């Protein structure tokens, strides 16, 4: 037989039960305390009432006169009955100094001894006591009747304990009614509050909430992606380790506004947007981030959940892939052109013009070899040389002449390990692509590339994007790309390096990311990036990257720092 283990009560249910029991205990304790207190107060009140009645009777001249008459009972009994009725006491007994009753509520008790203590009254004192007499337990007062200081009689007035208890019970009944109302009101209020708590905790018990908190903390620290949670006022409510690293924030930022985190303006705008953002690419100083935002709502806006993914490496690989794809396309075009030339050679041979075929084939080989020799002679660094060869063929297909400047000189092994080839591909590849786009369709359509090293220079140039630490001593790598396009408006000199800015029509995937990636890569290596007008019109972009090693020593170039007057149009 399967035994079903009862599920622990939810936290809200436990709190409700605890609060209900607490309210019940408090109300019951208060009722008991009040009952005992009211009973004691009722006894004290009854004693004061009996004392007042007995003193009033003892001081009455008519009583003193009746005591002196031959038959005190005949005059005092009706008087005592009337006083009992008017003062709401249970008995009034008037007796002689020896305690023999002259009056009693039960006429059959007249003439009999008073049941109770009278010694103090016989000595002229008035006192109050609780005693069980012929009418049962009662609170009574006994006082002497004095005539010129001599005790001539005694008066006792009392209220039965049963009547006192009845009065206390009436008060207790009213108190219990009020207590029941308070308990009911407290229970309803507690139920309403705990119903809301159940909604907030989704009916989970304390163990489940504790386990969820542990999982929550473990997940926050384990996940590599960045997670950022904002409240309804766009303040940081939670941020994990990955989010701190990707956004480059340090210290305790919980409670700080997003606008105060020092993030780029476009990224800050995306985080402050009320509508969700899906797979938006944003750049920080050192990273390319994919940002997704999702509002948290529950009848009202409660905040925003932001996820961040680092695609810096992926973006660099995509840049390399695009360069390789362009190189492949150029090779395919070259293969097509080579096939055409081969057909030409074959046709010349078939026509019996072998000598002309040899001259044609030799000229084509010399031209192809000259292309490779000129690029490699100017830029022998293999990655950049391969990039320039591919970009040359790709530009040629688009009707743009790519020229390697005569001042170019970049020997193999010159670049330090701190300047990876991937970043050089990002910088030079995007600059060349941007220049080819600008020069295409212009007359002339030319892009000029220069790559060399020289002694570092100080100062800043208009339209420069410097990075912290740039512009120091030693040597630096200069990558300059000029085009014959329309140029860059000086008013936009600082905007062209921002993500999203472009003078070209938007295409699939958007525009304006290439130069932003170039700016990011240059800043990451402490360099500068400038844009000015080219001497022959168009735009000239120049990136300067320091070549110092981590100890600040500039590597010695393989050749003199002067620019080699070799190369030329390719």
C-alpha positions, 0 to 999 in steps of 0.5 A, spaced: 500 500 500 502 506 497 503 511 503 502 518 501 507 523 505 503 529 507 506 535 504 508 540 509 504 546 510 506 552 506 509 558 509 503 562 509 499 557 512 504 556 518 504 563 519 496 563 519 496 558 524 501 561 528 497 568 528 491 565 530 493 561 536 497 567 538 491 571 538 486 566 541 491 565 547 492 573 548 484 574 548 483 568 553 489 570 557 486 577 557 479 574 559 481 570 565 485 576 567 479 581 566 474 576 570 479 575 576 480 582 576 472 584 575 470 579 581 475 582 586 473 589 584 466 586 585 467 584 592 470 590 593 464 594 591 460 590 594 463 591 601 463 598 600 456 598 599 454 594 605 459 598 609 455 604 607 448 601 608 450 599 615 453 606 617 447 609 614 442 605 618 447 606 625 447 613 624 439 614 623 436 617 629 429 613 628 433 606 628 436 609 635 429 611 637 426 604 635 432 601 639 430 604 645 422 602 644 419 596 648 419 592 641 424 594 637 422 588 632 416 591 630 419 598 628 425 596 625 423 590 621 419 594 616 424 599 616 430 594 614 426 591 609 425 597 606 432 599 606 434 592 603 429 594 597 432 601 596 439 599 597 439 593 593 443 589 598 441 582 600 440 582 607 439 588 613 440 585 620 439 589 626 441 586 633 442 587 640 449 588 643 449 581 644 448 579 637 440 577 638 437 579 631 431 584 631 430 584 624 432 579 618 430 577 611 427 571 614 422 573 619 423 566 622 430 567 624 428 573 628 430 572 635 436 568 634 443 569 634 447 573 629 451 568 625 458 571 624 463 575 628 461 581 632 467 582 637 470 588 633 463 591 632 462 590 640 468 594 641 465 600 637 469 598 630 466 597 623 469 592 619 467 588 613 468 580 612 466 574 607 462 569 612 457 564 610 451 565 614 443 563 614 443 566 606 449 562 604 456 566 603 456 573 603 460 579 603 457 583 610 459 589 614 458 590 621 457 596 625 455 599 632 449 603 633 452 608 639 448 612 644 453 617 647 459 613 646 455 606 648 454 601 644 446 600 644 446 595 638 449 592 632 447 593 624 450 588 619 448 589 611 451 584 606 450 582 599 451 574 597 457 572 594 452 568 589 450 575 586 457 578 586 459 572 581 453 573 577 455 581 576 462 578 574 459 573 570 455 578 566 461 583 565 465 576 563 459 575 558 460 582 555 468 581 555 467 574 551 463 577 546 468 583 545 474 578 545 470 573 540 469 579 535 476 581 536 479 574 535 474 574 529 477 580 526 484 578 527 483 572 524 480 575 518 485 580 517 490 574 518 487 570 513 487 576 508 494 578 509 497 570 509 493 570 502 497 575 499 503 572 502 501 565 499 500 569 492 507 572 493 510 565 495 506 561 490 504 557 496 511 554 498 513 552 505 519 555 508 524 549 506 522 550 499 523 557 499 530 556 502 532 551 497 530 556 492 534 561 495 540 556 495 539 554 487 538 562 486 545 564 489 548 558 486 546 559 479 547 566 479 555 565 481 555 559 476 552 562 470 557 565 465 552 570 462 551 576 465 544 577 469 542 584 471 535 585 475 532 592 475 527 595 479 521 599 477 525 605 478 531 602 474 535 601 480 540 595 480 536 590 484 541 584 483 547 583 479 551 577 478 559 576 477 558 575 470 554 582 469 559 585 473 565 583 469 561 584 462 559 591 464 566 593 467 563 595 474 566 594 481 564 595 488 556 595 491 552 597 485 545 595 488 541 600 489 544 605 484 541 607 478 543 605 471 544 612 469 550 612 474 553 606 472 558 610 467 555 605 461 555 607 454 549 612 452 546 607 447 547 601 452 544 605 458 538 607 453 537 600 452 537 598 459 532 604 460 527 602 455 520 600 457 519 595 451 523 589 451 530 588 447 532 582 443 539 580 441 541 587 440 549 588 439 552 594 444 559 596 445 563 597 451 570 600 452 572 593 451 567 588 449 561 587 444 555 585 448 548 582 446 543 585 450 536 582 451 531 585 456 524 583 458 520 587 463 517 584 469 510 585 470 504 583 475 499 588 474 504 593 474 511 594 472 515 591 477 522 592 473 526 589 468 531 582 467 537 584 463 541 578 460 548 579 457 552 575 452 559 576 451 560 576 443 567 579 443 571 573 440 565 571 436 565 578 433 572 577 431 571 570 428 566 573 424 570 579 422 575 573 420 570 569 417 568 575 412 575 576 410 576 569 409 569 569 405 571 575 401 578 572 399 575 565 397 570 569 393 576 573 390 580 566 389 573 564 385 573 570 381 581 569 379 580 562 378 574 564 373 579 569 370 585 564 369 580 560 366 579 565 361 586 566 360 587 559 359 582 559 354 585 564 350 592 561 350 589 555 348 585 558 342 592 562 340 595 555 340 590 552 336 590 558 331 598 557 330 600 563 334 604 559 339 609 565 340 603 570 341 600 565 346 607 564 350 608 572 350 600 572 353 601 567 358 608 570 361 605 577 361 599 574 366 604 570 370 609 576 371 603 581 373 600 576 378 607 575 381 608 582 381 602 583 385 604 578 390 611 581 390 609 588 391 604 586 397 609 581 401 615 586 400 611 592 403 608 588 408 611 581 410 607 580 416 603 574 414 596 575 416 596 582 414 599 580 407 594 575 406 588 580 408 591 585 403 592 580 397 584 578 399 582 585 399 586 587 393 582 582 389 575 583 392 576 591 391 578 589 383 572 585 382 568 591 385 572 596 380 576 599 386 583 599 385 587 598 392 594 601 392 599 599 398 603 606 399 610 606 398 611 608 405 609 601 407 614 597 411 612 592 416 616 586 417 615 579 419 616 578 427 615 585 428 608 585 432 609 584 439 604 578 442 600 583 446 597 585 439 594 579 436 593 578 429 585 578 430 585 585 432 589 587 426 584 584 422 579 587 425 582 594 424 585 594 417 579 589 414 574 594 417 577 600 414 579 597 408 571 595 407 569 602 409 574 605 404 572 600 398 564 602 399 566 609 399 570 609 393 566 604 389 562 608 383 567 614 384 572 616 378 577 615 380 576 609 385 582 608 389 583 606 396 590 607 399 593 603 404 599 604 408 602 600 414 609 602 417 612 603 424 615 610 427 617 613 433 611 615 437 608 622 437 604 626 443 598 630 442 591 629 439 588 631 433 581 633 431 577 627 430 581 623 434 578 617 439 584 616 444 584 611 449 587 611 456 594 610 456 595 612 449 600 617 446 606 614 450 613 614 448 617 608 444 614 606 437 607 605 434 604 601 428 601 606 423 595 603 419 592 608 414 587 607 409 585 613 404 579 613 399 577 617 393 570 617 396 565 623 398 569 624 405 566 625 412 563 631 414 567 634 419 561 635 424 561 627 424 568 626 425 567 624 432 560 620 430 563 615 425 566 611 431 559 610 434 555 604 433 549 605 429 552 611 425 553 610 418 552 614 411 550 608 407 543 605 407 541 600 412 542 593 410 540 586 413 544 586 420 544 593 420 550 598 419 555 602 423 558 596 427 565 596 423 568 603 425 565 602 432 569 595 432 575 598 430 575 604 435 574 599 440 580 594 438 584 601 438 582 603 445 583 596 447 590 597 445 591 604 448 592 607 441 588 612 437 584 613 431 583 619 427 579 621 421 581 627 416 580 629 409 585 625 404 589 630 400 586 628 393 579 628 397 575 623 400 577 620 407 583 618 411 582 614 417 589 613 421 590 608 427 596 608 431 597 602 436 603 602 441 608 597 440 611 597 447 612 590 451 609 590 458 615 593 461 614 599 456 620 597 452 619 599 444 622 593 440 627 594 435 625 594 428 628 589 423 630 595 418 631 603 420 625 607 422 625 611 416 619 609 411 621 604 405 620 607 399 618 601 395 611 598 393 607 602 389 600 601 386 597 594 386 
